[in-house]
Amino acid sequence: MSLLIGVAKLAFLAILWLFIALVARVMRRDLFGGDGQASPNQAHGGQPNPKRRGNKRARLAQLRVISGPGRGDAITLRGEVIVGRSPDSTLDITDDYASGHHARFYHDAESWIVGDLGSTNGTVVNGLRISRPTRVGNGDVVRVGRTDIRVEEP
């Protein structure tokens, strides 16, 4: 009987350590991106991020950071735009509450659409957390982590 209890305790500990390892792996991927890079700030060597330079006179739709890290930065909405902390995101933000690849903006025949990419903290459009791809337009505010991004269309 005591042998059975000892084996059950060891099995429980093994399962517990497996669970802890999986949680650590997910957290590392979420915090540092899929490739394990140290930090989005280090990827640019302290230099201004060229992907964050928006053209204020552009006639194309833009995403503009209106609060949070990188306030005032803008990027033209073209094709598909990935927002997140990972350096390979189209708009990489230095927000500890954003995932590596947090949200995706894309265009269909009618308008721009934003979808959450399975982020930990979710994506919020105009104060409402979204659970599926959602249409956005001029003036809509999308929250990614603690960063607010406004859609600006001509």
Buried (B, 14 or more C-beta within 10 A) or exposed (E): EEEEEEEEEEEEEEEEEEEEEEEEEEEEBBBBBEEEBEEBBEBBEEEEBEBBEBEEEEEEBBBBBBBBBBEEBBBBBEEEBBBBBBBBBBBBBBBEBBBBBBBBBBBEEEEBBBBBBEBEBBBBBEEEEBEEBBEBEEEBBBBBBBBBBBBBBE
